[in-house]
Amino acid sequence: MAIPQSFIQELLSRVDVVDIVGKYVQLKKGGANFMGLCPFHGEKSPSFSVSPTKQFFHCFGCGKNGNAIGFLMEHAGMTFIEAVKDLAQQTGMVVPEEQQSPEDRAKAAAAKAKQDSLSDVLEKAGQAYRDELKTTPRAVDYLKGRGLSGQIAKRFGLGYAPEGWRSLASIFPKYDDPLLAESGLVIVNEEDDKRYDRFRDRIMFPIRNIKGECIGFGGRVIGSGTPKYLNSPETPVFHKGRELYGLYEAREALHSAGFVLVTEGYMDVVALAQLGFANSVATLGTACTPDHVQKLFRFTDAVVFSFDGDGAGRRAARKALDGALPYATDVRSIKFLFLPAEHDPDSYVREFGQDAFAEQIKQAMPLSRFLIDAASADCDLQTAEGRARLSSQARPLWQLLPDGALKQQLLSELAQLIQLETAGLEKLWGQQAASDQRFAPRNPANAAAPSMQSANAAFHQASAAADEHHTFEPHYGEPPAWAGESPYGSGSSAPAYGSAYNNAGGNGSGSNWQRKNPNWTPNSKFGNSRFKRDQPPVFTGPRTVPASRADHAARLLLGNMALWETLAGEDHAMLCALPAPHGPLFAWLESQFHEQGALGWSALQTEMQGQAFAEDAVRWMAQDNLGVTPGNEDATPPDPQEARQELRRLLNMLLIDRLKQLETEALAQAATGQDPEAQQRWRSLHERRKELMASAAAALLASQ
């Protein structure tokens, strides 16, 4: 949904960023600002500043900065919409939903009321389980036997579900309340309508969302009963494919440790927290999904998956690899840790100690190595057939990777193993991808908008499929044509690429689009193509340079919204904090990305109607088409790799400008003598700006 910018501004005027940040960080008055230890990186002396006058936070150590909304997004892992709703609830404001009909608003309100009711029921049950644990020595002894202290049990809210079939009836007098069944606490026999507790004689692990609300339970049997572990079923508030056990409790540790450790069970999480690894989380009886990975990268840029070394652990790691590949950008780290088959993380730490386990984490297998190992499974690389099999198995994995240096390096390494030239392997895979799309079954009746993962995969597959023999008309700036929506019709044999995704094209290698005929005439009726050779369009002069770096950044992101996924949290915060109209535009763009995924420019233009920055956005996008002959606006497909590099250079320059401004402010504060740490902040800012300027200069030389 689109939230009016006027509401965002009113909301930020009513909240105090000092109060919001102060709930998570211990702040102390230092001059005109408040100072504290940065929650985004480990430090011993405070470099994290919160300004009550500017309503802005900034860390002089790691560079994180933003307003109250940005802080909740960075620290609590919320989406833009979630952060706005959270702040609105704190201030008593109601988030407007302009695009919803009265019926939709009523449905949304009813769904929210149902979720609140289910959360209340689950919280009440959780308290009952905790009270029961205190009076059940057998359950307490079990936890002590697993090495867990009362403090760690309290931190994770552990409890005990007694043996009786209807123990919850004493907690909920109305045992036939439908909410008990909908929350998963009670099972209803469909044949005779008899009801009984789902969890009996089990240690109870409350599962919390990122806000700390109880949304379900995991139960571990004490005796020899089965199943050993039992989770809540899918409910309106609990979706095991999206939630991670222990993420709420691990938030602080994730920032200080710098990475998250993903384990296979909630007992591992609690035990590792007891043993000094509080940055651990676990999936909930399901393989790691792309939703899990995306949620983890809201909190950290480094993920280590820990699995048992047996066959089951390897299979689980293989599924985690599939989920992680679309998010393996050049600024993120993904590793896989395989312990000896006889150990899980808990037992390994207890036998060998914390230092030994920490060393295992350091030596974990990087994603690039695991991808090659997985693709090489059952391949005899001494034979041509084995190398061909490696090519077949590596292609779908490699194509899931986002464009970047990692993807190109892996292409080169795989080409060496397959004994082909890099360009030859890339062309082969592009042809195979095009063939897969061309002969894929189509079902227009069941066509649906893709998920974010499938959209990314479609983008990379389409980019890799482009070669010099394709003669078709790309529709840059339009939404993607999914199965059943081909502009050529269901009976056409045209490539499934149809319309380029998010203004993206190219061959996936960062080079310019190659084509037989550089001069196209759309809608030609001659020949066996939609195009014919024609005279080159009249050159009317160079394209107008955008008025500012912010204009240019806006144009790149509006024209290729998928680039938003490649940016770091610091980039997001900096863009959203820019003055109007740029800052509000970028904040709105981020909300659209979280809600709907990457959209083409035409779809974005429709969505932003009525926004204060709409006219500016249209003007910035129009600047890119100045000097182009009418009717040939799409004759030069944009290169996504070049757009990404250009955006990175722009953001670095914007950050340099911002750092220079902060340096000036720090010097002014140092001159007054009221802030004793202002001089140190200036040095940190100055050093960081010098590093960025050196990096920008090196990048410029490399591009020449």
VOGU-3710 file (C-alpha; in Angstrom, 3 decimals, decimal comma):
1> maipqsfiqe> 0,000/0,000/0,000  1,072/3,601/-0,546  1,292/5,721/2,607  0,926/9,473/1,938  4,131/11,376/2,516  2,201/13,951/4,516  1,354/11,218/7,018  5,024/10,146/7,251  6,082/13,696/7,999  3,330/14,135/10,601
11> llsrvdvvdi> 4,311/10,827/12,208  7,996/11,782/12,438  7,036/15,126/13,953  5,142/13,373/16,752  7,775/10,804/17,734  11,081/11,560/19,418  13,961/9,614/17,955  15,704/9,800/21,340  12,815/7,905/22,951  12,664/5,336/20,146
21> vgkyvqlkkg> 16,409/4,654/20,156  16,540/4,845/23,953  14,362/1,731/24,219  17,195/-0,291/22,686  20,356/1,717/23,470  21,496/3,245/26,759  21,987/6,926/25,918  23,815/9,631/27,838  23,634/13,383/27,300  26,760/14,708/25,575
31> ganfmglcpf> 26,557/18,353/24,560  23,569/19,003/22,317  23,193/15,314/21,461  22,856/11,965/23,208  25,644/9,397/22,943  25,772/5,632/23,394  27,399/2,401/22,248  26,422/1,663/18,658  23,910/-1,202/18,388  25,071/-1,952/14,835
41> hgekspsfsv> 28,700/-2,854/15,548  30,824/-3,740/18,556  32,681/-0,898/20,252  34,029/0,033/23,672  33,781/3,815/23,507  30,536/5,456/22,391  30,446/6,820/18,840  26,690/6,557/18,317  25,015/9,973/18,371  21,307/10,839/18,494
51> sptkqffhcf> 20,276/14,414/17,769  17,008/15,577/19,385  16,993/18,770/17,315  17,525/17,083/13,940  15,637/13,913/14,945  18,444/11,884/13,457  20,899/9,193/14,606  24,402/8,659/13,282  27,300/6,346/14,157  30,707/7,840/13,521
61> gcgkngnaig> 32,251/4,373/13,610  30,222/2,310/11,137  28,336/5,105/9,364  24,790/3,928/10,107  22,353/6,833/10,182  18,705/7,711/9,725  15,490/8,773/11,430  13,167/6,857/13,781  11,725/4,797/10,941  15,184/3,932/9,665
71> flmehagmtf> 16,304/2,875/13,143  13,458/0,372/13,525  14,164/-0,987/10,053  17,882/-1,409/10,752  17,755/-2,534/14,381  14,457/-4,416/14,651  14,520/-5,781/11,109  11,151/-4,277/10,227  10,048/-3,386/6,736  9,210/0,237/6,005
81> ieavkdlaqq> 5,484/-0,457/6,388  5,990/-2,359/9,653  8,100/0,455/11,104  5,527/3,086/10,170  2,707/1,034/11,688  4,712/0,420/14,867  5,403/4,139/15,361  1,817/5,040/14,494  0,545/2,628/17,130  2,851/4,220/19,732
91> tgmvvpeeqq> 1,498/7,693/18,949  -2,144/6,707/18,563  -2,219/7,580/14,863  -4,040/5,485/12,272  -2,119/4,675/9,102  -4,223/5,802/6,122  -4,863/3,238/3,421  -5,955/5,352/0,497  -5,935/2,605/-2,116  -8,233/0,243/-0,208
101> spedrakaaa> -11,977/0,046/-0,621  -14,207/0,167/2,477  -14,694/-3,596/2,139  -10,941/-4,200/2,032  -10,390/-1,947/5,035  -13,062/-3,838/6,953  -11,434/-7,147/6,078  -8,019/-5,850/7,102  -9,405/-4,592/10,412  -11,080/-7,943/11,076
111> akakqdslsd> -7,850/-9,795/10,261  -5,871/-7,518/12,588  -8,395/-8,083/15,381  -8,141/-11,840/14,854  -4,353/-11,718/15,007  -4,463/-9,677/18,219  -6,890/-12,160/19,760  -4,730/-15,135/18,799  -1,630/-13,432/20,200  -3,449/-12,782/23,492
121> vlekagqayr> -4,462/-16,462/23,721  -0,914/-17,626/23,014  0,571/-15,195/25,544  -1,832/-16,445/28,214  -0,924/-20,058/27,457  2,774/-19,213/27,535  2,455/-17,705/30,988  0,597/-20,805/32,158  3,392/-23,035/30,817  6,020/-20,925/32,602
131> delkttprav> 4,111/-21,144/35,874  3,805/-24,910/35,445  7,563/-25,286/34,957  8,249/-23,710/38,342  6,172/-26,378/40,096  7,369/-29,404/38,128  10,732/-30,684/39,456  10,922/-33,324/36,729  10,907/-30,677/34,013  13,373/-28,459/35,903
141> dylkgrglsg> 15,749/-31,406/36,348  15,565/-32,139/32,625  16,628/-28,585/31,749  19,416/-28,678/34,324  20,553/-31,965/32,836  20,867/-30,247/29,474  23,075/-27,632/31,104  20,531/-24,799/31,022  20,371/-22,269/33,848  17,285/-20,644/35,278
151> qiakrfglgy> 18,443/-17,332/33,821  18,593/-18,624/30,256  15,232/-20,393/30,691  13,708/-17,106/31,815  15,277/-15,195/28,931  13,708/-17,530/26,356  10,458/-17,910/28,312  10,699/-21,699/28,590  7,783/-23,531/30,172  6,226/-26,956/30,642
161> apegwrslas> 2,984/-28,447/29,293  1,675/-31,024/31,823  0,663/-34,580/30,947  -3,119/-34,136/31,127  -5,257/-34,226/27,978  -7,192/-31,059/28,892  -4,817/-29,114/31,134  -5,584/-25,847/29,338  -9,213/-26,116/30,426  -8,131/-24,786/33,831
171> ifpkyddpll> -6,554/-21,766/32,102  -9,326/-21,141/29,579  -12,717/-21,820/31,198  -14,340/-21,683/27,754  -12,429/-24,676/26,401  -14,557/-24,795/23,241  -13,483/-21,269/22,251  -12,631/-21,436/18,514  -9,529/-19,325/19,166  -7,917/-22,228/21,041
181> aesglvivne> -8,148/-24,410/17,947  -7,193/-21,594/15,542  -4,099/-20,829/17,607  -3,029/-24,477/17,464  -3,211/-25,017/21,216  -6,163/-27,429/21,030  -6,890/-30,231/18,556  -10,503/-30,909/17,569  -11,474/-34,411/16,471  -13,612/-33,917/13,373
191> eddkrydrfr> -15,560/-37,151/13,885  -16,852/-36,664/17,416  -15,870/-32,989/18,053  -13,806/-33,985/21,093  -11,047/-31,564/22,094  -7,693/-32,098/23,726  -4,403/-30,214/24,255  -1,891/-30,412/21,431  1,119/-30,149/23,762  1,370/-32,642/26,622
201> drimfpirni> 4,355/-33,531/28,824  6,711/-31,306/26,871  9,230/-28,545/27,509  7,680/-25,538/25,797  9,635/-23,046/23,697  7,598/-19,916/22,847  8,193/-18,722/19,292  8,261/-14,924/19,023  8,128/-12,610/16,050  10,524/-9,684/15,668
211> kgecigfggr> 8,273/-7,559/17,887  8,511/-10,067/20,733  4,909/-11,273/20,387  4,254/-14,977/20,980  2,997/-16,481/17,719  3,405/-20,211/18,397  5,206/-22,906/20,360  7,706/-25,666/19,942  7,510/-28,592/22,341  10,294/-31,069/23,217
221> vigsgtpkyl> 9,128/-34,331/24,782  10,787/-35,144/28,117  10,479/-38,906/28,031  10,648/-41,350/25,146  7,446/-40,260/23,430  7,095/-39,286/19,811  7,492/-37,072/17,994  10,541/-35,748/19,804  9,820/-32,203/18,618  6,364/-30,790/17,928
231> nspetpvfhk> 5,603/-27,334/16,520  2,444/-25,271/16,328  0,569/-25,720/13,045  0,256/-22,968/10,455  -2,067/-20,250/11,782  -2,965/-16,676/10,807  -0,055/-15,469/12,972  2,467/-18,301/12,524  4,085/-19,368/9,253  7,050/-21,656/9,864
241> grelyglyea> 8,479/-20,945/6,397  8,971/-17,288/7,399  9,771/-17,351/11,115  13,050/-18,132/12,859  13,284/-19,293/16,444  15,417/-17,050/18,659  15,673/-14,120/16,234  13,969/-11,747/18,650  16,284/-12,778/21,502  19,396/-12,656/19,276
251> realhsagfv> 18,990/-9,132/17,873  21,554/-7,435/20,117  24,059/-10,271/19,761  23,801/-10,195/15,969  25,119/-6,646/15,885  27,949/-7,263/18,346  29,030/-10,596/16,815  28,687/-9,355/13,256  27,011/-12,521/11,959  24,114/-14,892/12,600
261> lvtegymdvv> 24,505/-18,639/13,184  21,600/-20,689/11,791  21,137/-24,067/13,487  18,708/-26,950/13,031  16,744/-26,864/16,311  15,562/-24,594/19,095  17,394/-26,608/21,749  20,632/-25,751/19,917  19,722/-22,053/20,053  19,050/-22,011/23,789
271> alaqlgfans> 22,099/-24,146/24,593  24,417/-22,019/22,446  23,107/-18,842/24,085  23,991/-20,425/27,426  27,500/-21,205/26,125  28,279/-17,721/24,780  26,875/-17,830/21,231  23,760/-15,705/21,666  23,713/-14,846/17,951  22,089/-18,200/17,073
281> vatlgtactp> 18,691/-18,819/15,478  16,955/-21,908/14,099  14,444/-22,866/11,458  11,241/-24,472/12,721  11,088/-28,005/11,423  11,436/-26,920/7,801  14,209/-26,309/5,307  15,677/-22,816/5,164  13,615/-20,778/2,714  14,362/-17,586/0,754
291> dhvqklfrft> 12,013/-15,783/3,166  14,233/-16,895/6,059  17,373/-15,657/4,319  15,835/-12,320/3,373  14,720/-11,770/6,968  18,207/-12,565/8,304  19,806/-10,033/5,976  17,677/-7,315/7,534  19,818/-7,706/10,647  23,280/-8,625/9,388
301> davvfsfdgd> 25,361/-9,001/6,250  26,946/-12,316/7,326  25,176/-15,672/7,743  26,715/-18,989/8,822  24,556/-22,104/8,397  25,461/-24,874/10,843  24,519/-28,454/9,988  25,331/-31,920/11,217  27,916/-33,664/9,084  25,666/-36,626/8,245
311> gagrraarka> 23,629/-37,144/5,083  20,574/-35,378/6,483  22,679/-32,350/7,375  24,148/-32,210/3,888  20,678/-32,365/2,332  19,469/-29,567/4,617  22,518/-27,477/3,657  21,773/-28,047/-0,020  18,263/-26,631/0,438  19,669/-23,680/2,367
321> ldgalpyatd> 22,031/-23,013/-0,545  19,074/-22,713/-2,922  17,397/-20,226/-0,614  20,533/-18,145/-0,074  21,812/-17,811/-3,643  19,442/-14,992/-4,769  20,672/-12,839/-1,864  24,427/-13,545/-2,174  25,476/-10,039/-3,214  29,092/-8,902/-3,216
331> vrsikflflp> 28,694/-7,151/0,160  27,311/-10,196/1,980  28,981/-13,279/3,423  27,319/-16,719/3,456  29,099/-19,763/4,861  28,275/-23,390/5,667  29,576/-25,146/8,776  29,573/-28,956/8,874  30,306/-30,516/12,258  31,390/-34,145/12,729
341> aehdpdsyvr> 28,471/-36,539/12,303  28,453/-37,420/16,009  28,079/-33,815/17,142  25,531/-31,025/17,117  26,607/-27,469/18,071  25,650/-27,965/21,722  27,645/-31,179/22,194  30,623/-29,848/20,231  30,992/-26,760/22,423  30,637/-28,790/25,598
351> efgqdafaeq> 33,316/-31,254/24,506  35,831/-28,960/22,825  35,021/-25,512/24,240  33,979/-22,110/22,927  37,285/-21,281/21,241  37,269/-24,505/19,247  33,723/-23,876/18,044  34,555/-20,257/17,188  37,470/-21,538/15,106  35,125/-23,952/13,315
361> ikqamplsrf> 32,927/-20,994/12,431  35,909/-19,064/11,055  36,883/-22,049/8,915  33,342/-22,617/7,610  32,962/-23,299/3,886  32,128/-20,193/1,825  29,080/-20,255/-0,410  31,214/-20,239/-3,556  32,990/-23,454/-2,536  29,794/-25,189/-1,454
371> lidaasadcd> 28,087/-24,253/-4,733  30,901/-25,921/-6,695  30,844/-28,977/-4,406  27,080/-29,310/-4,798  27,245/-28,898/-8,566  30,109/-31,423/-8,811  28,218/-34,180/-6,993  28,455/-37,485/-8,889  30,496/-35,849/-11,668  33,662/-37,536/-12,968
381> lqtaegrarl> 35,625/-34,500/-14,068  38,158/-36,726/-15,830  35,600/-37,455/-18,546  33,760/-35,205/-20,993  30,460/-36,664/-19,808  31,236/-35,803/-16,202  32,177/-32,243/-17,083  29,001/-31,883/-19,146  27,003/-33,064/-16,140  28,757/-30,489/-13,987
391> ssqarplwql> 27,709/-27,798/-16,472  24,105/-28,983/-16,353  24,015/-29,069/-12,545  25,866/-25,776/-12,030  23,798/-23,641/-14,418  20,559/-23,358/-12,349  22,580/-22,565/-9,229  24,787/-19,961/-10,895  21,823/-18,234/-12,538  20,189/-17,682/-9,126
401> lpdgalkqql> 23,089/-15,446/-8,091  22,633/-11,673/-8,393  24,926/-9,917/-10,855  28,273/-8,939/-9,410  31,920/-9,864/-8,984  31,098/-13,116/-7,135  28,936/-14,342/-9,986  31,602/-13,541/-12,576  34,362/-15,213/-10,557  32,296/-18,352/-10,147
411> lselaqliql> 31,614/-18,381/-13,886  35,364/-18,330/-14,559  36,081/-21,056/-11,994  33,310/-23,291/-13,301  34,488/-22,735/-16,868  37,949/-24,003/-15,903  36,482/-27,140/-14,327  34,237/-27,750/-17,339  37,199/-26,978/-19,650  35,450/-24,307/-21,675
421> etagleklwg> 36,237/-20,664/-22,277  34,351/-18,350/-19,923  32,556/-16,591/-22,766  31,705/-19,929/-24,352  30,187/-21,304/-21,160  28,167/-18,149/-20,598  26,828/-18,281/-24,146  26,000/-21,990/-23,809  24,082/-21,389/-20,602  22,286/-18,444/-22,157
431> qqaasdqrfa> 21,163/-20,590/-25,075  20,017/-23,359/-22,733  18,104/-20,878/-20,581  16,389/-19,462/-23,664  15,484/-22,988/-24,775  14,077/-23,804/-21,336  11,868/-20,730/-21,464  10,797/-21,278/-25,056  9,557/-24,813/-24,453  8,282/-24,333/-20,906
441> prnpanaaap> 4,563/-25,225/-20,558  2,278/-22,216/-20,469  -1,015/-22,028/-18,632  -2,565/-18,567/-18,952  -5,421/-19,452/-16,625  -3,029/-20,145/-13,785  -0,577/-17,347/-14,507  0,200/-15,299/-11,427  2,561/-12,568/-10,383  5,871/-14,096/-9,326
451> smqsanaafh> 7,436/-14,083/-5,900  10,488/-11,944/-5,267  12,707/-15,010/-5,648  11,207/-16,134/-8,946  11,308/-12,560/-10,203  15,018/-12,332/-9,482  15,600/-15,717/-11,090  13,626/-14,674/-14,167  15,659/-11,493/-14,428  19,000/-13,289/-14,334
461> qasaaadehh> 17,838/-16,051/-16,643  16,572/-13,545/-19,171  19,784/-11,534/-19,003  21,901/-14,639/-19,560  19,742/-15,712/-22,485  20,389/-12,626/-24,612  22,742/-13,140/-27,570  23,408/-11,658/-30,967  20,865/-13,845/-32,773  17,787/-12,617/-30,950
471> tfephygepp> 15,619/-10,268/-32,993  12,746/-9,045/-30,921  11,439/-5,811/-29,511  12,217/-5,232/-25,822  9,740/-3,188/-23,813  11,920/-1,364/-21,342  10,204/0,286/-18,429  7,168/-2,017/-18,536  6,191/-4,672/-15,971  7,533/-8,173/-16,772
481> awagespygs> 5,551/-10,495/-19,012  4,971/-13,632/-16,968  3,704/-16,938/-18,249  0,465/-16,380/-20,087  1,051/-12,664/-20,626  3,267/-12,725/-23,699  2,749/-9,717/-25,957  3,184/-12,113/-28,866  0,114/-14,186/-27,958  -0,177/-17,733/-26,686
491> gssapaygsa> 0,582/-19,251/-30,034  3,723/-17,273/-30,733  7,128/-18,856/-30,898  8,841/-15,669/-29,802  11,284/-15,985/-26,907  9,683/-16,068/-23,482  11,791/-13,066/-22,546  8,923/-11,030/-23,995  9,439/-7,870/-22,048  12,559/-7,079/-20,113
501> ynnaggngsg> 12,323/-7,172/-16,355  12,812/-3,872/-14,566  14,450/-2,101/-17,493  17,173/-4,754/-17,386  18,847/-6,307/-20,357  22,215/-7,410/-21,544  23,995/-10,678/-21,542  24,671/-10,836/-17,834  28,358/-10,120/-18,186  28,311/-6,346/-17,962
511> snwqrknpnw> 28,961/-5,800/-21,690  26,759/-3,849/-24,075  23,740/-5,507/-25,694  24,779/-7,260/-28,910  22,366/-7,414/-31,790  22,385/-7,959/-35,553  20,611/-4,729/-36,378  21,336/-1,641/-34,267  18,769/0,413/-36,174  15,253/-0,881/-35,461
521> tpnskfgnsr> 11,906/0,264/-36,786  9,202/-0,995/-34,419  5,985/-2,525/-35,815  7,392/-3,080/-39,302  5,246/-5,350/-41,511  8,156/-6,366/-43,735  10,299/-9,465/-43,478  10,121/-12,282/-40,989  10,850/-10,005/-38,043  9,082/-7,139/-36,392
531> fkrdqppvft> 11,999/-4,917/-37,392  13,760/-3,864/-40,585  16,994/-2,096/-41,309  16,487/1,637/-41,540  18,539/4,797/-41,536  20,049/5,664/-38,145  18,003/8,157/-36,165  19,060/11,751/-36,434  21,476/12,656/-33,658  20,023/15,613/-31,804
541> gprtvpasra> 22,724/16,113/-29,249  23,890/14,522/-26,014  21,492/13,575/-23,276  20,994/16,240/-20,662  22,996/15,638/-17,510  20,749/15,356/-14,411  20,694/18,428/-12,219  22,145/16,659/-9,183  23,527/13,354/-7,963  20,284/12,717/-6,109
551> dhaarlllgn> 18,352/13,251/-9,371  20,600/10,768/-11,105  20,269/8,177/-8,312  16,495/8,544/-8,407  16,440/7,995/-12,161  18,556/4,827/-11,885  16,417/3,320/-9,129  13,133/4,273/-10,773  14,324/2,776/-14,042  15,684/-0,405/-12,440
561> malwetlage> 14,006/-0,962/-9,094  15,752/-4,326/-8,635  18,903/-2,341/-7,801  17,344/-1,488/-4,425  18,027/-5,052/-3,237  21,768/-4,605/-3,869  22,127/-1,602/-1,553  23,348/-1,762/2,025  21,335/-0,511/4,978  23,540/2,575/5,194
571> dhamlcalpa> 22,641/3,423/1,594  18,916/3,054/2,341  19,113/5,307/5,384  21,136/7,962/3,565  18,762/8,093/0,588  15,631/8,192/2,738  17,119/10,995/4,846  17,705/13,309/1,869  15,612/16,505/1,763  12,361/16,558/-0,190
581> phgplfawle> 11,554/15,602/-2,845  14,320/12,971/-2,971  14,098/11,585/0,576  10,315/11,080/0,519  10,609/9,471/-2,930  13,237/6,988/-1,777  11,243/6,168/1,383  8,172/5,540/-0,764  10,217/3,480/-3,214  11,493/1,292/-0,390
591> sqfheqgalg> 7,968/0,692/0,871  6,861/-0,289/-2,642  9,792/-2,679/-2,965  8,937/-4,420/0,315  5,244/-4,612/-0,538  5,263/-5,502/-4,236  8,806/-6,354/-5,215  10,613/-4,716/-8,130  8,277/-2,852/-10,497  8,877/-1,307/-13,908
601> wsalqtemqg> 8,742/2,444/-14,423  5,252/2,402/-15,966  3,856/0,541/-12,965  5,659/2,869/-10,551  4,346/5,931/-12,358  0,798/4,642/-11,908  1,355/3,826/-8,229  2,824/7,232/-7,356  -0,038/9,303/-8,750  -1,043/11,862/-6,157
611> qafaedavrw> 2,329/11,795/-4,374  4,075/15,132/-3,871  7,179/13,952/-5,724  5,368/12,413/-8,733  6,029/15,318/-11,110  9,706/15,443/-10,122  10,072/11,715/-10,763  8,536/12,037/-14,223  10,861/14,938/-14,994  13,949/12,986/-13,872
621> maqdnlgvtp> 12,972/9,996/-15,985  12,276/12,241/-18,976  15,840/13,596/-18,764  17,115/10,183/-19,778  15,206/10,322/-23,064  16,255/13,805/-24,204  18,041/13,642/-27,510  16,395/10,376/-28,564  14,319/10,231/-31,736  10,591/9,689/-31,030
631> gnedatppdp> 9,585/6,113/-31,660  13,086/4,848/-30,885  13,202/5,484/-27,136  13,852/1,796/-26,440  16,514/1,268/-29,073  19,351/1,177/-26,527  18,645/-1,359/-23,813  20,082/-0,382/-20,434  22,834/-2,570/-19,014  22,004/-3,631/-15,416
641> qearqelrrl> 25,659/-4,122/-14,476  26,630/-0,669/-15,704  23,598/0,846/-13,958  24,605/-0,842/-10,725  28,182/0,415/-10,953  27,004/3,906/-11,815  24,622/3,918/-8,837  27,418/2,742/-6,530  29,625/5,635/-7,660  26,779/8,107/-7,101
651> lnmllidrlk> 26,051/6,791/-3,609  29,722/6,998/-2,672  29,807/10,627/-3,780  26,608/11,402/-1,867  28,113/9,778/1,216  31,294/11,799/0,786  29,189/14,967/0,687  27,349/13,900/3,818  30,570/13,078/5,674  32,009/16,446/4,730
661> qletealaqa> 28,930/18,143/6,162  29,254/16,145/9,396  32,953/17,065/9,590  32,024/20,738/9,472  29,467/20,230/12,248  31,997/18,321/14,383  34,597/21,080/13,995  32,021/23,684/14,992  31,123/21,665/18,099  34,816/21,213/18,953
671> atgqdpeaqq> 35,361/24,957/18,684  32,727/25,625/21,345  34,467/23,284/23,783  31,137/21,884/24,985  31,599/18,478/23,362  34,955/16,876/24,333  34,504/14,039/21,821  33,809/16,275/18,826  37,490/16,346/17,789  37,648/12,536/17,781
681> rwrslherrk> 34,474/12,349/15,736  35,969/14,739/13,212  39,055/12,519/12,847  36,916/9,407/12,323  34,746/11,176/9,770  37,762/12,621/7,975  39,488/9,230/7,728  36,366/7,585/6,409  35,855/10,298/3,813  39,463/9,916/2,654
691> elmasaaaal> 38,952/6,174/2,232  35,806/6,701/0,180  37,483/9,314/-1,994  40,421/6,982/-2,643  38,022/4,183/-3,511  36,063/6,445/-5,847  39,261/7,562/-7,591  40,398/3,949/-8,050  37,022/2,993/-9,491  37,194/5,918/-11,930
701> lasq> 40,655/4,894/-13,124  39,540/1,290/-13,546  36,601/2,361/-15,713  38,794/4,359/-18,118
//
